[in-house]
Amino acid sequence: MTLATLGEVLQPALAGGYAVAGLVTLGWEDMRAFVTAAEAEACPVILQAGPSCRRHTPLPVLGRMLTHLAAAASVPVVVHLDHATTEDECRAAIDCGFSSVMFDGSRLPLAENIAATARVARLAAAAGLSCEGEIGFVGYAGGEVSAGTDPEEAARFAAETGIDAMAISVGNVHLQRQACGGLDEARLRAIEAATPVPLVIHGGSGVARPLRRRLARESAICKFNIGTELRQVFGRALRDALARDPGEFDRVAILREVEPPLVAATREILRDLKP
């Protein structure tokens, strides 16, 4: 079985100068494609179940699906709960077999974020699992505006919570449909100097591939979350499959055609982050 915790894949990445992809899953087809791509590239992968995924499929079902894939994989697979906002949801994910949880207290005042994240980190550690937290606020394209991570607050957050990975806000934005400008590297370097905890970039689809490649090798960013970029690939492949045969109605046959282009695109993303 190759189910891994977040700490088990991020600490080697931090030491080895590379990063691991946190891939946002929505269903069986993309989950399977992501593992296939990781096996082809011989690298670990983090399969993430975010809020929209959990609204579509119950957490116990997601746990079974994801851990089933991890059990059969030839590479380390982290089964990760993304953007949970309650301790109860994190506890439920742990009970469902997830190997890592991300508690998002970024909308809370600093002291409340620290206290709540620390409780979840202790809960995860007691189960032998990992916890990711967020300090600062990563905004959303066309929605809430980001608030950059303060390096001194990041140092306090990391020290007082005991988290295994820290999501930061350095110009990255969720749900961007295309790569935009660069990141605030001066802020990133100040955060790196303040804490030894592996760093995470949410909204990785908005970071240009050359910049992802460079920062994976030259910074403490050990995890890039990628969602929108691969959802766009899935959508295009699905439309192409329907256009090729408008009379096809069997969704299994249709979705079978979507997986190869999704695997190919995922392999490119993984290759950029490898050592």
BALOBA-1460 file (C-alpha; in Angstrom, 3 decimals):
// residues 275
<rec num="1" residu="m" x="0.000" y="0.000" z="0.000"/>
<rec num="2" residu="t" x="1.372" y="3.424" z="-0.940"/>
<rec num="3" residu="l" x="-0.965" y="5.698" z="0.998"/>
<rec num="4" residu="a" x="1.304" y="8.472" z="2.301"/>
<rec num="5" residu="t" x="0.949" y="11.464" z="4.578"/>
<rec num="6" residu="l" x="1.657" y="15.002" z="3.476"/>
<rec num="7" residu="g" x="4.744" y="15.146" z="5.669"/>
<rec num="8" residu="e" x="6.124" y="11.964" z="4.130"/>
<rec num="9" residu="v" x="6.166" y="13.487" z="0.647"/>
<rec num="10" residu="l" x="6.896" y="17.146" z="1.447"/>
<rec num="11" residu="q" x="9.918" y="16.723" z="3.716"/>
<rec num="12" residu="p" x="11.893" y="14.862" z="1.001"/>
<rec num="13" residu="a" x="10.777" y="17.534" z="-1.479"/>
<rec num="14" residu="l" x="12.058" y="20.289" z="0.814"/>
<rec num="15" residu="a" x="15.389" y="18.521" z="1.243"/>
<rec num="16" residu="g" x="15.698" y="17.560" z="-2.416"/>
<rec num="17" residu="g" x="14.729" y="20.813" z="-4.100"/>
<rec num="18" residu="y" x="11.500" y="19.856" z="-5.827"/>
<rec num="19" residu="a" x="7.746" y="20.103" z="-5.303"/>
<rec num="20" residu="v" x="4.747" y="17.782" z="-5.309"/>
<rec num="21" residu="a" x="1.499" y="18.540" z="-7.119"/>
<rec num="22" residu="g" x="-1.700" y="18.819" z="-5.115"/>
<rec num="23" residu="l" x="-4.271" y="17.928" z="-7.779"/>
<rec num="24" residu="v" x="-7.885" y="18.932" z="-7.228"/>
<rec num="25" residu="t" x="-10.190" y="15.984" z="-7.891"/>
<rec num="26" residu="l" x="-13.872" y="16.031" z="-8.784"/>
<rec num="27" residu="g" x="-14.619" y="12.417" z="-9.696"/>
<rec num="28" residu="w" x="-13.369" y="8.950" z="-10.509"/>
<rec num="29" residu="e" x="-12.075" y="9.786" z="-13.986"/>
<rec num="30" residu="d" x="-9.723" y="12.560" z="-12.925"/>
<rec num="31" residu="m" x="-8.636" y="10.701" z="-9.776"/>
<rec num="32" residu="r" x="-7.618" y="7.693" z="-11.846"/>
<rec num="33" residu="a" x="-5.959" y="9.826" z="-14.514"/>
<rec num="34" residu="f" x="-3.876" y="11.661" z="-11.915"/>
<rec num="35" residu="v" x="-2.573" y="8.412" z="-10.412"/>
<rec num="36" residu="t" x="-1.839" y="7.006" z="-13.870"/>
<rec num="37" residu="a" x="0.169" y="10.139" z="-14.680"/>
<rec num="38" residu="a" x="2.088" y="9.987" z="-11.388"/>
<rec num="39" residu="e" x="2.988" y="6.352" z="-11.990"/>
<rec num="40" residu="a" x="4.175" y="7.179" z="-15.512"/>
<rec num="41" residu="e" x="6.379" y="9.953" z="-14.095"/>
<rec num="42" residu="a" x="7.459" y="7.849" z="-11.087"/>
<rec num="43" residu="c" x="6.689" y="10.637" z="-8.626"/>
<rec num="44" residu="p" x="4.371" y="11.128" z="-5.638"/>
<rec num="45" residu="v" x="1.035" y="12.868" z="-6.024"/>
<rec num="46" residu="i" x="-1.477" y="14.503" z="-3.684"/>
<rec num="47" residu="l" x="-5.142" y="13.841" z="-4.509"/>
<rec num="48" residu="q" x="-7.271" y="16.618" z="-3.038"/>
<rec num="49" residu="a" x="-10.979" y="16.589" z="-2.238"/>
<rec num="50" residu="g" x="-12.088" y="20.188" z="-1.973"/>
<rec num="51" residu="p" x="-15.457" y="21.692" z="-1.023"/>
<rec num="52" residu="s" x="-17.055" y="21.348" z="-4.483"/>
<rec num="53" residu="c" x="-15.980" y="17.717" z="-4.697"/>
<rec num="54" residu="r" x="-17.431" y="17.029" z="-1.248"/>
<rec num="55" residu="r" x="-20.720" y="18.700" z="-2.166"/>
<rec num="56" residu="h" x="-21.000" y="16.359" z="-5.150"/>
<rec num="57" residu="t" x="-19.923" y="13.104" z="-3.471"/>
<rec num="58" residu="p" x="-20.220" y="12.134" z="0.216"/>
<rec num="59" residu="l" x="-16.982" y="12.091" z="2.182"/>
<rec num="60" residu="p" x="-17.134" y="8.344" z="3.025"/>
<rec num="61" residu="v" x="-17.462" y="7.521" z="-0.684"/>
<rec num="62" residu="l" x="-14.546" y="9.803" z="-1.557"/>
<rec num="63" residu="g" x="-12.442" y="8.158" z="1.127"/>
<rec num="64" residu="r" x="-13.086" y="4.703" z="-0.305"/>
<rec num="65" residu="m" x="-12.385" y="5.814" z="-3.886"/>
<rec num="66" residu="l" x="-9.184" y="7.656" z="-3.093"/>
<rec num="67" residu="t" x="-7.713" y="5.094" z="-0.709"/>
<rec num="68" residu="h" x="-8.545" y="2.333" z="-3.197"/>
<rec num="69" residu="l" x="-6.423" y="4.114" z="-5.801"/>
<rec num="70" residu="a" x="-3.638" y="4.725" z="-3.306"/>
<rec num="71" residu="a" x="-3.572" y="1.086" z="-2.244"/>
<rec num="72" residu="a" x="-2.954" y="-0.096" z="-5.795"/>
<rec num="73" residu="a" x="-0.522" y="2.662" z="-6.843"/>
<rec num="74" residu="s" x="3.184" y="2.110" z="-7.361"/>
<rec num="75" residu="v" x="4.006" y="5.646" z="-6.136"/>
<rec num="76" residu="p" x="3.177" y="7.476" z="-2.878"/>
<rec num="77" residu="v" x="-0.349" y="8.902" z="-2.956"/>
<rec num="78" residu="v" x="-1.554" y="11.408" z="-0.353"/>
<rec num="79" residu="v" x="-5.330" y="11.477" z="0.179"/>
<rec num="80" residu="h" x="-5.899" y="15.064" z="1.248"/>
<rec num="81" residu="l" x="-8.911" y="16.985" z="2.537"/>
<rec num="82" residu="d" x="-8.674" y="20.503" z="1.103"/>
<rec num="83" residu="h" x="-10.150" y="23.690" z="2.609"/>
<rec num="84" residu="a" x="-12.009" y="22.238" z="5.569"/>
<rec num="85" residu="t" x="-13.357" y="24.952" z="7.832"/>
<rec num="86" residu="t" x="-14.435" y="22.899" z="10.848"/>
<rec num="87" residu="e" x="-12.722" y="20.477" z="13.167"/>
<rec num="88" residu="d" x="-15.635" y="18.063" z="12.753"/>
<rec num="89" residu="e" x="-15.072" y="17.850" z="9.009"/>
<rec num="90" residu="c" x="-11.392" y="17.107" z="9.558"/>
<rec num="91" residu="r" x="-12.239" y="14.418" z="12.094"/>
<rec num="92" residu="a" x="-14.742" y="12.860" z="9.665"/>
<rec num="93" residu="a" x="-12.130" y="12.789" z="6.894"/>
<rec num="94" residu="i" x="-9.637" y="11.074" z="9.175"/>
<rec num="95" residu="d" x="-12.293" y="8.488" z="10.029"/>
<rec num="96" residu="c" x="-12.877" y="7.963" z="6.293"/>
<rec num="97" residu="g" x="-9.233" y="7.098" z="5.606"/>
<rec num="98" residu="f" x="-7.777" y="10.431" z="4.497"/>
<rec num="99" residu="s" x="-4.066" y="10.690" z="5.246"/>
<rec num="100" residu="s" x="-3.903" y="14.481" z="5.389"/>
<rec num="101" residu="v" x="-6.209" y="17.390" z="6.179"/>
<rec num="102" residu="m" x="-6.041" y="21.096" z="5.425"/>
<rec num="103" residu="f" x="-7.785" y="23.324" z="7.934"/>
<rec num="104" residu="d" x="-8.525" y="26.709" z="6.408"/>
<rec num="105" residu="g" x="-8.825" y="29.337" z="9.114"/>
<rec num="106" residu="s" x="-7.588" y="32.117" z="6.861"/>
<rec num="107" residu="r" x="-10.787" y="34.144" z="7.287"/>
<rec num="108" residu="l" x="-10.383" y="34.123" z="11.077"/>
<rec num="109" residu="p" x="-8.444" y="36.625" z="13.187"/>
<rec num="110" residu="l" x="-4.845" y="35.475" z="13.691"/>
<rec num="111" residu="a" x="-5.235" y="34.187" z="17.251"/>
<rec num="112" residu="e" x="-8.383" y="32.240" z="16.367"/>
<rec num="113" residu="n" x="-6.741" y="30.801" z="13.256"/>
<rec num="114" residu="i" x="-3.757" y="29.647" z="15.316"/>
<rec num="115" residu="a" x="-5.918" y="28.082" z="18.020"/>
<rec num="116" residu="a" x="-8.243" y="26.262" z="15.623"/>
<rec num="117" residu="t" x="-5.449" y="25.066" z="13.329"/>
<rec num="118" residu="a" x="-3.452" y="23.819" z="16.322"/>
<rec num="119" residu="r" x="-6.409" y="21.724" z="17.471"/>
<rec num="120" residu="v" x="-6.708" y="20.124" z="14.051"/>
<rec num="121" residu="a" x="-2.944" y="19.578" z="13.829"/>
<rec num="122" residu="r" x="-3.019" y="17.765" z="17.182"/>
<rec num="123" residu="l" x="-5.969" y="15.685" z="16.002"/>
<rec num="124" residu="a" x="-4.118" y="14.697" z="12.833"/>
<rec num="125" residu="a" x="-0.857" y="13.988" z="14.653"/>
<rec num="126" residu="a" x="-2.641" y="11.744" z="17.149"/>
<rec num="127" residu="a" x="-3.826" y="9.647" z="14.188"/>
<rec num="128" residu="g" x="-0.345" y="9.597" z="12.625"/>
<rec num="129" residu="l" x="-1.432" y="11.937" z="9.826"/>
<rec num="130" residu="s" x="-0.520" y="15.397" z="8.502"/>
<rec num="131" residu="c" x="-2.085" y="18.838" z="8.659"/>
<rec num="132" residu="e" x="-1.815" y="21.872" z="6.378"/>
<rec num="133" residu="g" x="-2.841" y="25.354" z="7.497"/>
<rec num="134" residu="e" x="-3.154" y="28.748" z="5.805"/>
<rec num="135" residu="i" x="-1.885" y="32.110" z="6.978"/>
<rec num="136" residu="g" x="-2.750" y="35.279" z="5.120"/>
<rec num="137" residu="f" x="-5.620" y="34.924" z="2.672"/>
<rec num="138" residu="v" x="-5.509" y="33.596" z="-0.897"/>
<rec num="139" residu="g" x="-8.310" y="35.327" z="-2.790"/>
<rec num="140" residu="y" x="-10.437" y="34.218" z="-5.710"/>
<rec num="141" residu="a" x="-10.437" y="35.387" z="-9.318"/>
<rec num="142" residu="g" x="-13.403" y="37.701" z="-9.733"/>
<rec num="143" residu="g" x="-14.221" y="37.410" z="-6.031"/>
<rec num="144" residu="e" x="-12.608" y="37.954" z="-2.643"/>
<rec num="145" residu="v" x="-9.342" y="39.911" z="-2.661"/>
<rec num="146" residu="s" x="-6.137" y="38.381" z="-1.289"/>
<rec num="147" residu="a" x="-4.360" y="39.539" z="1.846"/>
<rec num="148" residu="g" x="-0.625" y="38.885" z="1.704"/>
<rec num="149" residu="t" x="1.017" y="36.694" z="4.320"/>
<rec num="150" residu="d" x="2.988" y="38.620" z="6.941"/>
<rec num="151" residu="p" x="6.339" y="36.845" z="7.530"/>
<rec num="152" residu="e" x="6.318" y="37.464" z="11.286"/>
<rec num="153" residu="e" x="2.775" y="36.140" z="11.566"/>
<rec num="154" residu="a" x="3.794" y="33.134" z="9.453"/>
<rec num="155" residu="a" x="6.622" y="32.334" z="11.860"/>
<rec num="156" residu="r" x="4.276" y="32.520" z="14.836"/>
<rec num="157" residu="f" x="1.598" y="30.497" z="13.029"/>
<rec num="158" residu="a" x="4.006" y="27.702" z="12.139"/>
<rec num="159" residu="a" x="5.572" y="27.552" z="15.604"/>
<rec num="160" residu="e" x="2.314" y="27.606" z="17.560"/>
<rec num="161" residu="t" x="0.233" y="25.243" z="15.406"/>
<rec num="162" residu="g" x="2.659" y="22.397" z="14.695"/>
<rec num="163" residu="i" x="1.468" y="22.112" z="11.091"/>
<rec num="164" residu="d" x="3.293" y="20.029" z="8.476"/>
<rec num="165" residu="a" x="2.736" y="22.484" z="5.596"/>
<rec num="166" residu="m" x="1.780" y="26.140" z="5.369"/>
<rec num="167" residu="a" x="-0.273" y="27.711" z="2.595"/>
<rec num="168" residu="i" x="0.758" y="31.310" z="1.989"/>
<rec num="169" residu="s" x="-0.497" y="34.315" z="0.052"/>
<rec num="170" residu="v" x="2.205" y="35.885" z="-2.121"/>
<rec num="171" residu="g" x="0.210" y="37.058" z="-5.142"/>
<rec num="172" residu="n" x="-1.379" y="33.708" z="-5.949"/>
<rec num="173" residu="v" x="-5.156" y="33.596" z="-6.532"/>
<rec num="174" residu="h" x="-7.640" y="30.721" z="-6.656"/>
<rec num="175" residu="l" x="-9.558" y="29.821" z="-9.849"/>
<rec num="176" residu="q" x="-7.469" y="31.762" z="-12.362"/>
<rec num="177" residu="r" x="-8.129" y="30.488" z="-15.869"/>
<rec num="178" residu="q" x="-4.759" y="31.532" z="-17.218"/>
<rec num="179" residu="a" x="-1.311" y="32.241" z="-15.871"/>
<rec num="180" residu="c" x="-1.020" y="35.850" z="-14.753"/>
<rec num="181" residu="g" x="1.838" y="37.947" z="-13.418"/>
<rec num="182" residu="g" x="4.617" y="36.759" z="-11.153"/>
<rec num="183" residu="l" x="4.516" y="36.162" z="-7.422"/>
<rec num="184" residu="d" x="5.778" y="38.460" z="-4.674"/>
<rec num="185" residu="e" x="9.158" y="36.783" z="-4.327"/>
<rec num="186" residu="a" x="10.460" y="39.274" z="-1.783"/>
<rec num="187" residu="r" x="7.593" y="38.322" z="0.531"/>
<rec num="188" residu="l" x="8.197" y="34.640" z="-0.222"/>
<rec num="189" residu="r" x="11.882" y="34.911" z="0.711"/>
<rec num="190" residu="a" x="11.026" y="36.697" z="3.957"/>
<rec num="191" residu="i" x="8.610" y="33.893" z="4.862"/>
<rec num="192" residu="e" x="11.229" y="31.266" z="4.018"/>
<rec num="193" residu="a" x="13.691" y="32.995" z="6.316"/>
<rec num="194" residu="a" x="11.162" y="33.045" z="9.150"/>
<rec num="195" residu="t" x="10.131" y="29.378" z="9.216"/>
<rec num="196" residu="p" x="11.418" y="25.948" z="8.108"/>
<rec num="197" residu="v" x="7.919" y="24.590" z="7.352"/>
<rec num="198" residu="p" x="7.273" y="23.448" z="3.732"/>
<rec num="199" residu="l" x="5.274" y="26.086" z="1.880"/>
<rec num="200" residu="v" x="2.186" y="25.622" z="-0.291"/>
<rec num="201" residu="i" x="0.868" y="27.686" z="-3.186"/>
<rec num="202" residu="h" x="-2.887" y="27.520" z="-3.695"/>
<rec num="203" residu="g" x="-4.107" y="28.771" z="-7.056"/>
<rec num="204" residu="g" x="-1.152" y="27.188" z="-8.838"/>
<rec num="205" residu="s" x="-2.985" y="27.285" z="-12.176"/>
<rec num="206" residu="g" x="-2.398" y="31.033" z="-12.206"/>
<rec num="207" residu="v" x="1.365" y="30.622" z="-11.871"/>
<rec num="208" residu="a" x="3.189" y="30.298" z="-15.192"/>
<rec num="209" residu="r" x="4.862" y="26.946" z="-15.753"/>
<rec num="210" residu="p" x="8.418" y="28.351" z="-16.010"/>
<rec num="211" residu="l" x="7.944" y="30.077" z="-12.664"/>
<rec num="212" residu="r" x="6.549" y="26.902" z="-11.092"/>
<rec num="213" residu="r" x="9.580" y="24.985" z="-12.380"/>
<rec num="214" residu="r" x="12.016" y="27.526" z="-10.953"/>
<rec num="215" residu="l" x="10.364" y="27.917" z="-7.562"/>
<rec num="216" residu="a" x="10.032" y="24.158" z="-7.151"/>
<rec num="217" residu="r" x="13.839" y="23.976" z="-7.326"/>
<rec num="218" residu="e" x="14.856" y="27.273" z="-5.753"/>
<rec num="219" residu="s" x="12.431" y="27.895" z="-2.913"/>
<rec num="220" residu="a" x="10.715" y="26.244" z="0.050"/>
<rec num="221" residu="i" x="7.510" y="25.873" z="-1.968"/>
<rec num="222" residu="c" x="7.033" y="22.113" z="-1.859"/>
<rec num="223" residu="k" x="3.403" y="21.881" z="-3.003"/>
<rec num="224" residu="f" x="1.575" y="23.581" z="-5.846"/>
<rec num="225" residu="n" x="-2.201" y="23.132" z="-5.901"/>
<rec num="226" residu="i" x="-3.476" y="22.701" z="-9.462"/>
<rec num="227" residu="g" x="-7.190" y="22.619" z="-10.206"/>
<rec num="228" residu="t" x="-8.540" y="24.983" z="-12.851"/>
<rec num="229" residu="e" x="-5.805" y="24.165" z="-15.354"/>
<rec num="230" residu="l" x="-6.731" y="20.479" z="-15.414"/>
<rec num="231" residu="r" x="-10.482" y="21.076" z="-15.243"/>
<rec num="232" residu="q" x="-10.102" y="23.081" z="-18.453"/>
<rec num="233" residu="v" x="-8.323" y="20.137" z="-20.090"/>
<rec num="234" residu="f" x="-11.102" y="17.803" z="-18.957"/>
<rec num="235" residu="g" x="-13.802" y="20.141" z="-20.321"/>
<rec num="236" residu="r" x="-12.131" y="20.519" z="-23.717"/>
<rec num="237" residu="a" x="-11.565" y="16.771" z="-24.023"/>
<rec num="238" residu="l" x="-15.182" y="16.075" z="-23.129"/>
<rec num="239" residu="r" x="-16.496" y="18.533" z="-25.723"/>
<rec num="240" residu="d" x="-14.172" y="17.025" z="-28.347"/>
<rec num="241" residu="a" x="-15.387" y="13.516" z="-27.555"/>
<rec num="242" residu="l" x="-19.022" y="14.543" z="-27.903"/>
<rec num="243" residu="a" x="-18.343" y="16.375" z="-31.157"/>
<rec num="244" residu="r" x="-16.594" y="13.368" z="-32.699"/>
<rec num="245" residu="d" x="-19.632" y="11.176" z="-32.193"/>
<rec num="246" residu="p" x="-22.818" y="13.163" z="-31.445"/>
<rec num="247" residu="g" x="-24.815" y="9.953" z="-31.374"/>
<rec num="248" residu="e" x="-22.842" y="8.391" z="-28.538"/>
<rec num="249" residu="f" x="-24.870" y="8.276" z="-25.328"/>
<rec num="250" residu="d" x="-22.906" y="5.865" z="-23.146"/>
<rec num="251" residu="r" x="-21.120" y="8.040" z="-20.620"/>
<rec num="252" residu="v" x="-18.541" y="5.338" z="-19.889"/>
<rec num="253" residu="a" x="-17.533" y="5.309" z="-23.555"/>
<rec num="254" residu="i" x="-17.449" y="9.096" z="-23.655"/>
<rec num="255" residu="l" x="-15.423" y="9.496" z="-20.480"/>
<rec num="256" residu="r" x="-12.962" y="6.833" z="-21.609"/>
<rec num="257" residu="e" x="-11.921" y="9.239" z="-24.364"/>
<rec num="258" residu="v" x="-11.349" y="12.047" z="-21.873"/>
<rec num="259" residu="e" x="-8.726" y="10.276" z="-19.791"/>
<rec num="260" residu="p" x="-5.771" y="10.099" z="-22.258"/>
<rec num="261" residu="p" x="-5.537" y="13.886" z="-22.807"/>
<rec num="262" residu="l" x="-5.986" y="14.445" z="-19.084"/>
<rec num="263" residu="v" x="-3.180" y="12.009" z="-18.284"/>
<rec num="264" residu="a" x="-0.913" y="13.729" z="-20.835"/>
<rec num="265" residu="a" x="-1.569" y="17.203" z="-19.406"/>
<rec num="266" residu="t" x="-1.061" y="15.973" z="-15.849"/>
<rec num="267" residu="r" x="2.259" y="14.381" z="-16.765"/>
<rec num="268" residu="e" x="3.504" y="17.758" z="-18.037"/>
<rec num="269" residu="i" x="2.571" y="19.408" z="-14.754"/>
<rec num="270" residu="l" x="4.249" y="16.690" z="-12.696"/>
<rec num="271" residu="r" x="7.374" y="16.772" z="-14.864"/>
<rec num="272" residu="d" x="7.808" y="20.491" z="-14.190"/>
<rec num="273" residu="l" x="7.917" y="19.919" z="-10.434"/>
<rec num="274" residu="k" x="10.131" y="16.825" z="-10.321"/>
<rec num="275" residu="p" x="13.784" y="17.025" z="-9.229"/>
